[in-house]
Amino acid sequence: MGCSGLGLARRSGGAGRSAVIFRNDDGSDYCQFEHLSDCSDIRHAIFLRTSGCSQAPFDRLNVSLAVGDEVHRVQRNRQQVAAALGAAELVFMRQVHGHSVRVIDDRPAAEGMAPPEADALITDRPGKFLVVQVADCQPILMYDPVRRVVANVHCGWRGSVAGVLGRTLEVLQAGFGCAARDMLVGIGPSLGPCCAEFVNYREEIPRSLWGYRRDAVYFDFWAMSRDQLSAAGVPEDHIEISRLCTRCNADRFFSYRSEKRTGRFPAVIGMI
């Protein structure tokens, strides 16, 4: 399988366990999930904003070309991310807060072509490193060590409502024969229940999800994602949650809620 201890699955730690490792590699600061780090045939990282060359308000490791940053600085930041992971190719998408899933194959991206419009990417091809760009939304990394397939999901509140996680698992099963019971999942830094305020939740969030409301108008989207994954068949002890709130840690991660005009940090996973 390429993952040490995978009987892993039955480690102690409870449902939705928190296990994040912080690293620095050649000047790049990033964190990783413990269970995904045990898998020798993939590489993954969620990069902090604290390295890179972008200037305020995008300081420093902004990888988005859509926020107003200088293009040459974004390209240098992307090169830094690729170098840190030894990635032959970074695959981006135009995230639209929906539930569309795109499968990435061996075909090279045509020069000048816009990235695919989607909120989840899947591949089983080595060298294709899938990127989600976020500043409060959840980056959710997935790996099936049995079928050797990775996925990366952009899951904002609209994606949670639209069921993007369940849709991604459906495509993994239909297209690659993956079983939810084999999936390893990491829920990255994003708005925590301390800061996910939705004053208009009655209009924005279905009543069926109001059970995740905390303290009047705050929602626990980490728990929501965990439960959606679990309902689809992913064992709870295969799910790691960073429990790092981006708004509370805006010195380390970009946060739209905290800063409004800001950059996007990358969460990346790929086969090697």
C-alpha positions as CSV (number, residue, x, y, z in Angstrom):
1,M,0.0,0.0,0.0
2,G,2.9,2.4,0.6
3,C,1.6,3.5,4.0
4,S,3.5,2.3,7.1
5,G,1.3,0.9,9.8
6,L,-1.8,0.7,7.8
7,G,-3.5,-1.1,10.2
8,L,-3.0,2.6,10.8
9,A,-6.5,2.9,10.6
10,R,-7.0,1.7,14.1
11,R,-4.6,4.1,15.8
12,S,-5.8,5.7,19.0
13,G,-7.0,9.2,18.9
14,G,-10.7,9.1,18.4
15,A,-13.0,10.5,15.8
16,G,-11.8,13.3,13.6
17,R,-8.3,13.1,15.3
18,S,-6.0,16.1,15.1
19,A,-2.4,15.3,14.0
20,V,-0.5,18.0,12.2
21,I,3.2,18.2,11.7
22,F,4.9,21.5,11.0
23,R,8.0,21.5,8.9
24,N,10.5,23.8,7.2
25,D,12.2,22.7,4.0
26,D,14.7,25.0,2.2
27,G,12.9,28.1,3.4
28,S,9.3,26.8,2.8
29,D,7.1,26.5,5.8
30,Y,4.3,23.9,5.6
31,C,2.3,21.5,7.7
32,Q,1.4,17.9,6.9
33,F,-1.1,15.3,8.2
34,E,0.5,12.5,10.2
35,H,-1.3,9.6,8.5
36,L,-0.7,10.9,5.0
37,S,3.0,11.4,5.9
38,D,3.2,7.7,6.5
39,C,2.5,7.0,2.9
40,S,5.7,6.7,0.9
41,D,4.1,6.9,-2.6
42,I,2.5,10.4,-2.2
43,R,3.7,13.8,-1.1
44,H,1.5,16.5,0.4
45,A,1.8,19.8,2.1
46,I,-0.3,22.8,3.3
47,F,1.9,25.8,2.9
48,L,2.0,28.7,5.4
49,R,2.0,32.3,4.1
50,T,5.3,33.0,5.9
51,S,7.7,32.3,3.0
52,G,7.6,33.6,-0.5
53,C,8.0,36.9,-2.3
54,S,4.6,38.6,-2.5
55,Q,4.2,42.0,-0.9
56,A,1.4,43.2,1.3
57,P,-1.5,42.6,1.4
58,F,-0.5,39.3,-0.3
59,D,2.5,38.6,1.9
60,R,4.1,36.3,1.3
61,L,3.4,32.9,-0.2
62,N,0.4,33.8,-2.3
63,V,-0.3,31.4,-5.2
64,S,-3.5,32.9,-6.6
65,L,-3.5,34.9,-9.9
66,A,-7.0,36.1,-9.2
67,V,-6.5,38.4,-6.2
68,G,-4.5,41.3,-7.7
69,D,-1.0,40.2,-6.9
70,E,1.8,40.7,-9.4
71,V,2.0,37.8,-11.8
72,H,5.8,37.4,-11.6
73,R,5.6,37.1,-7.8
74,V,2.9,34.5,-8.0
75,Q,4.8,32.5,-10.5
76,R,7.9,32.5,-8.3
77,N,5.8,31.4,-5.3
78,R,4.3,28.6,-7.4
79,Q,7.8,27.5,-8.4
80,Q,8.8,27.5,-4.7
81,V,5.9,25.2,-3.9
82,A,6.7,22.8,-6.7
83,A,10.4,22.7,-5.7
84,A,9.5,22.0,-2.0
85,L,7.5,18.9,-3.1
86,G,9.6,17.8,-6.0
87,A,6.5,18.2,-8.1
88,A,6.9,17.9,-11.9
89,E,3.6,19.7,-12.5
90,L,1.2,21.7,-10.3
91,V,-2.5,21.3,-11.4
92,F,-4.8,24.2,-10.5
93,M,-8.5,24.7,-11.0
94,R,-10.8,27.6,-11.1
95,Q,-12.7,27.1,-7.9
96,V,-16.4,28.1,-8.1
97,H,-17.9,27.0,-4.8
98,G,-19.9,24.1,-6.3
99,H,-19.6,20.4,-6.4
100,S,-18.0,19.7,-9.8
101,V,-15.2,17.2,-9.9
102,R,-12.5,17.0,-12.6
103,V,-10.3,13.9,-13.3
104,I,-6.7,14.7,-14.3
105,D,-5.0,12.3,-16.8
106,D,-1.7,12.3,-18.6
107,R,-2.6,14.9,-21.1
108,P,-0.5,18.0,-20.6
109,A,-2.3,21.3,-20.1
110,A,-2.4,23.3,-23.3
111,E,-0.3,26.5,-23.0
112,G,-2.4,29.5,-22.2
113,M,-5.5,27.4,-21.5
114,A,-7.5,28.4,-18.4
115,P,-7.5,25.9,-15.6
116,P,-10.6,23.6,-15.4
117,E,-13.6,25.0,-13.6
118,A,-14.2,22.6,-10.6
119,D,-14.0,22.3,-6.8
120,A,-12.3,18.9,-6.7
121,L,-9.5,17.3,-8.6
122,I,-8.7,13.6,-8.8
123,T,-5.7,11.7,-10.3
124,D,-3.9,8.4,-10.3
125,R,-1.0,9.7,-12.4
126,P,2.4,10.2,-10.8
127,G,3.8,13.7,-11.1
128,K,0.4,15.5,-11.2
129,F,0.2,17.5,-8.0
130,L,-3.3,18.8,-7.3
131,V,-3.6,22.2,-5.8
132,V,-6.4,23.9,-3.8
133,Q,-6.1,27.6,-3.1
134,V,-7.8,28.9,0.1
135,A,-8.1,31.7,2.6
136,D,-10.8,30.3,5.1
137,C,-12.4,27.5,3.0
138,Q,-11.5,24.0,3.8
139,P,-8.8,22.2,1.8
140,I,-9.6,18.5,2.1
141,L,-6.9,16.1,0.9
142,M,-7.7,12.4,0.1
143,Y,-5.7,9.3,-0.6
144,D,-6.7,5.7,-1.4
145,P,-3.6,3.6,-0.7
146,V,-5.3,0.5,-2.1
147,R,-6.1,1.9,-5.5
148,R,-3.4,4.6,-5.4
149,V,-5.5,7.6,-6.2
150,V,-5.4,11.1,-4.7
151,A,-8.0,13.8,-4.6
152,N,-8.0,17.5,-3.4
153,V,-11.2,19.3,-2.6
154,H,-12.0,22.9,-2.2
155,C,-14.9,22.9,0.4
156,G,-16.3,26.3,1.3
157,W,-19.7,26.6,3.0
158,R,-21.5,26.5,-0.3
159,G,-19.5,23.3,-1.2
160,S,-20.6,21.8,2.2
161,V,-24.2,22.6,1.4
162,A,-23.8,21.3,-2.2
163,G,-22.3,18.0,-1.1
164,V,-18.9,18.3,-2.8
165,L,-17.3,15.7,-0.5
166,G,-19.9,13.0,-1.2
167,R,-19.7,13.8,-5.0
168,T,-15.9,13.4,-4.9
169,L,-16.2,10.0,-3.2
170,E,-18.8,9.0,-5.8
171,V,-16.4,9.8,-8.7
172,L,-13.6,8.0,-6.9
173,Q,-15.7,4.9,-6.6
174,A,-17.2,5.0,-10.1
175,G,-14.0,6.0,-11.9
176,F,-11.3,4.2,-10.0
177,G,-13.0,1.5,-8.0
178,C,-12.1,3.2,-4.7
179,A,-13.9,2.1,-1.5
180,A,-14.7,4.8,1.1
181,R,-13.4,2.5,3.8
182,D,-9.9,2.7,2.4
183,M,-9.7,6.5,2.1
184,L,-7.4,8.6,4.2
185,V,-8.6,12.2,4.6
186,G,-7.1,15.4,6.0
187,I,-9.2,18.5,6.7
188,G,-6.8,21.5,6.5
189,P,-6.6,24.9,8.1
190,S,-9.9,26.9,7.6
191,L,-12.5,28.8,9.6
192,G,-13.1,27.1,12.9
193,P,-16.3,27.0,14.9
194,C,-14.9,30.0,16.8
195,C,-15.0,32.2,13.7
196,A,-17.4,30.7,11.1
197,E,-20.1,33.3,11.7
198,F,-23.2,33.2,9.6
199,V,-25.7,35.8,10.7
200,N,-27.9,35.0,7.7
201,Y,-27.7,31.3,8.2
202,R,-31.5,30.8,8.0
203,E,-31.3,31.9,4.3
204,E,-27.9,30.4,3.5
205,I,-27.7,27.1,5.3
206,P,-30.3,24.3,5.1
207,R,-32.2,23.5,8.2
208,S,-30.8,20.0,8.1
209,L,-27.4,21.4,8.9
210,W,-28.4,23.7,11.7
211,G,-27.3,21.0,14.2
212,Y,-23.7,22.2,13.5
213,R,-24.6,25.7,14.9
214,R,-22.6,26.8,17.9
215,D,-23.2,29.9,19.9
216,A,-26.1,31.3,18.1
217,V,-24.6,32.2,14.6
218,Y,-21.4,30.2,14.5
219,F,-21.1,26.9,12.7
220,D,-18.7,23.9,13.0
221,F,-17.8,23.1,9.4
222,W,-15.0,20.8,10.5
223,A,-17.6,18.5,12.3
224,M,-19.9,18.9,9.3
225,S,-17.2,17.6,6.9
226,R,-16.2,14.8,9.2
227,D,-19.8,13.6,9.4
228,Q,-20.4,13.9,5.7
229,L,-17.3,11.8,5.1
230,S,-18.3,9.3,7.7
231,A,-21.9,9.1,6.3
232,A,-20.3,8.2,2.9
233,G,-18.4,5.4,4.5
234,V,-15.0,6.9,5.4
235,P,-14.0,5.5,8.9
236,E,-13.8,8.3,11.4
237,D,-10.3,7.3,12.5
238,H,-9.1,7.7,8.9
239,I,-10.0,11.4,9.1
240,E,-7.5,13.9,10.5
241,I,-8.6,17.5,11.2
242,S,-5.9,20.2,11.6
243,R,-8.1,22.2,14.0
244,L,-6.2,25.3,12.9
245,C,-8.5,28.3,12.4
246,T,-7.3,30.6,9.6
247,R,-8.9,33.7,11.1
248,C,-7.3,33.0,14.5
249,N,-3.9,32.3,12.8
250,A,-3.9,35.0,10.1
251,D,-0.2,35.5,10.8
252,R,0.4,32.0,9.4
253,F,-2.5,31.5,6.9
254,F,-4.3,33.8,4.6
255,S,-7.8,34.7,5.9
256,Y,-10.4,36.5,3.9
257,R,-12.6,37.0,7.0
258,S,-9.7,38.6,8.8
259,E,-8.2,40.7,6.0
260,K,-10.6,40.8,3.0
261,R,-7.9,41.7,0.5
262,T,-5.4,39.0,0.9
263,G,-3.7,36.1,-0.8
264,R,-4.4,32.3,-1.0
265,F,-2.3,29.6,0.4
266,P,-1.9,26.2,-1.3
267,A,-2.8,22.7,-0.2
268,V,-1.1,20.2,-2.4
269,I,-1.2,16.4,-2.9
270,G,0.3,14.2,-5.6
271,M,1.5,10.7,-6.5
272,I,5.3,10.1,-6.9
